Each structure stands twice: as structure tokens, then as C-alpha cells.
């Protein structure tokens, strides 16, 4: 069973390493919409889903995902299930 991801500075630092170069994050300017990052802890972006072009996902390789037993990805678009 996946653990809830804590919204901590440590997890945010890990997130920056994976979301920063994410092919979907920057082109869609998701940093300009709440929650800005660490979507696996904070929930999906407030940018309307139909305005986000999916260009790929770095979540499956992220250490936060691995550390908390999460599966899937695209937390910025789909949130946490």
C-alpha cells in the first residue's frame, strides 16, 4: 500500500530534480499554477486538464515515488488516486 507523501522541504528538493526537467512541467508552465510542484503530495495542478499537453512524465523515475511506494505518474495532471 502506498504511503501518503509528506509535503516536506526534503521531498521538494527531490521533486525539483525530477519535475524541473519534466517534458510536461515546463512547457505547460505548471509552476505558475497551484500547487506549483510536488504534485504527489499536494494534488494535481489547478491548470485545467484540457489545457495541459502531455509530453511525458518523469514521475516513474522519481525518488519520492520510490520512497513512498507510489505507482503510476502524471500526478500534475491526474492527482493522487
C-alpha positions in Angstrom: 0.0 0.0 0.0 1.5 3.4 -0.9 2.2 5.8 1.9 1.0 9.4 1.9 3.8 11.7 0.7 4.7 14.3 3.3 5.0 17.9 2.0 8.5 18.5 3.3 11.4 20.6 2.1 13.4 17.4 1.6 10.8 15.9 -0.7 10.5 19.3 -2.5 14.3 19.2 -3.2 13.9 15.7 -4.7 10.9 16.9 -6.7 12.9 19.8 -8.2 15.4 17.3 -9.7 12.6 15.4 -11.5 9.9 18.0 -12.2 12.4 20.6 -13.3 13.4 18.7 -16.4 10.0 17.0 -16.9 8.8 17.3 -20.5 5.3 18.2 -19.4 6.0 20.6 -16.5 7.9 23.5 -18.1 6.1 23.7 -21.5 2.8 23.8 -19.7 4.1 26.4 -17.2 2.7 24.3 -14.3 4.9 26.2 -11.9 2.5 29.2 -12.4 -0.5 27.2 -11.1 -1.1 25.9 -7.6 0.3 23.7 -6.1 3.3 24.6 -8.3 5.1 21.3 -7.7 5.3 18.1 -5.5 2.0 17.0 -7.0 2.2 13.6 -5.4 1.9 15.2 -2.0 -0.2 18.3 -2.9 -2.5 17.1 -5.6 -2.9 17.9 -9.3 -2.3 21.3 -10.9 -5.1 23.9 -10.8 -4.4 24.5 -14.5 -7.4 23.0 -16.4 -6.6 19.5 -17.6 -7.7 20.2 -21.1 -5.1 23.0 -21.3 -2.2 20.7 -20.3 -0.4 19.0 -23.2 1.0 15.7 -22.0 4.6 15.5 -23.3 5.8 12.7 -21.0 6.4 12.1 -17.3 9.4 11.8 -15.0 7.4 10.6 -12.0 8.2 6.9 -12.6 11.9 7.5 -12.1 11.5 9.9 -9.1 12.9 9.0 -5.8 9.8 10.4 -4.0 7.6 7.9 -5.9 10.0 5.1 -5.0 10.4 6.1 -1.3 6.7 6.1 -0.7 5.6 3.1 -2.8 3.6 5.1 -5.3 2.7 3.8 -8.7 1.9 5.5 -11.9 2.7 9.1 -12.6 1.3 12.2 -14.2 0.3 13.4 -10.7 0.3 17.0 -12.1 -2.5 16.1 -14.5 -4.4 13.4 -12.7 -3.6 13.9 -9.0 -3.3 11.2 -6.5 -5.6 8.2 -6.6 
